Amino acid sequence: MIQEAESMVEFSLPAHDGSVVRSSDLAGRAYLLYFYPKANTPG
């Protein structure tokens, strides 16, 4: 489990508008990265 203020690995994810968001683009800014299980899956 990741702890508060712990360093994360570099990542890049697609944004809602089709652009790509990279963790390096967010350096020095506060952000929340949220993961959730896929909808309609058991568990």
C-alpha positions as CSV (number, residue, x, y, z in Angstrom):
1,M,0.0,0.0,0.0
2,I,1.3,3.5,-0.9
3,Q,1.7,5.8,2.1
4,E,1.0,9.5,2.2
5,A,3.9,11.5,0.7
6,E,5.5,8.4,-0.6
7,S,7.2,8.7,-4.0
8,M,5.3,7.1,-6.9
9,V,6.6,5.5,-10.1
10,E,6.3,7.4,-13.3
11,F,3.0,7.0,-15.1
12,S,1.0,8.2,-18.1
13,L,-2.7,7.9,-18.5
14,P,-5.3,8.9,-21.1
15,A,-7.4,11.9,-20.2
16,H,-11.1,12.5,-20.9
17,D,-10.2,14.7,-23.9
18,G,-7.8,12.1,-25.6
19,S,-4.6,13.8,-24.4
20,V,-2.1,12.0,-22.2
21,V,-1.4,13.0,-18.6
22,R,2.1,12.2,-17.3
23,S,3.1,12.2,-13.7
24,S,6.1,14.4,-14.7
25,D,3.5,17.0,-15.9
26,L,2.1,17.2,-12.4
27,A,5.4,17.5,-10.5
28,G,5.1,20.1,-7.8
29,R,1.3,20.1,-7.8
30,A,-1.1,18.3,-5.5
31,Y,-3.2,15.7,-7.3
32,L,-5.3,12.6,-6.4
33,L,-4.9,9.4,-8.3
34,Y,-7.9,7.2,-7.7
35,F,-8.3,3.5,-8.7
36,Y,-11.5,1.6,-8.6
37,P,-12.6,-1.9,-9.7
38,K,-14.1,-2.3,-13.1
39,A,-17.9,-1.9,-13.0
40,N,-20.1,-5.0,-12.8
41,T,-17.3,-7.3,-11.7
42,P,-17.7,-9.7,-8.8
43,G,-16.1,-8.8,-5.5
